[in-house]
Amino acid sequence: MEPKKINEFTWKIEKQGKMNVPAIIYASDALMEKIKQDKTLQQAMNVATLNGIIKHSLTMPDAHQGY
């Protein structure tokens, strides 16, 4: 899963697999490199599979791997 850069601070993971919506990530290039080192992007994709989610799964600049 390689996020596509949309603009200077916005990235997108297209809907795939069981995802109901795409995932949008707000991060600079430097922050995205850090985000890619843990499971943050996988978590964004997991959120996108939840029932009732509408439009996008959003990941904010303070993103980090959770529990």
Secondary structure, DSSP 8 states (H G I E B T S, - for coil): ---EEEETTEEEE---TT-SS-EEEE--HHHHHHHTTTTHHHHHHHHTTSTT--S-EEE-TT-----
